């Protein structure tokens, strides 16, 4: 697939998906939506890819929905509003409940780690896309806002579930009700992002982390643990424990377990097959 609003590259087993409308701070469009899903599917099914980085071109990550989309909705009286039809997770992706098969909630079904490199403003829908990533690194200049309350909107596309899961009830209500801007220092303190780096060092730090996952971690372990974690948030402790107990014997007979022990004992780099 040829891309017009994103770029897609692969280097050292890491696929980088870059939102590429820098003149609009990478504001989200229907074309971008289609292209990101296609790129995630491609990366998820490519054996040469073991980790994925999502970032933005220029000085922004994603400023939210393009104002032309919001203007269309307003002009139509709501008839053109975006829906949350269930297109399913990515083809060949992880087997997860229908919760993760909604319009934007499919990132967890990607069978590889998805790391957001938030290089600038992440607002509204742009923030939601960052939150659906597995891990979030931010530049020290990044700014975050839910934005919805200042547009007369509501908590869209599952963010009313995502935010409390990440930052807790009180922080989530603060960010949603006020729609205030949060800087990177506050974002990392409340758990909205995992790490903060000086702007020029962000991509180096993100790529170093992604390459470490690609080179030194079992792809099989990542697939299974990612599926466990995203199921567990919808389960009881008993269910999560019983599923872990059922998964463990499969790990013991896997090629990756044998390699994990061998490379440690032999003090050499890992050569995981993902099987």
Buried (B, 14 or more C-beta within 10 A) or exposed (E): EEBEBBBBEBEEBBBBBBBBBBEBBBBBBEBBBBBBBBBBBBBBBBEEBBBBBBBBBBBBBBBBBBEEBBEBBBEEEEEEEBEEEBEEBBEEBBEBEEBBBBBBBBBBBBBBBBBBBBBBBBBBBBBBBBBBBBBBBBBBBBBBBBBBBEBEBEBBBBBEBBBBEBBEEEBBBBBBEEBBBBBBEBBBEBEBBBBBBEBEEBBEBBBEBBBEBBBEBBBBBBBBBBBBEBBBEEBEEEEBEEBBEEEEEEBEEBBBBEBBEEBEEEEEEBEBEBE
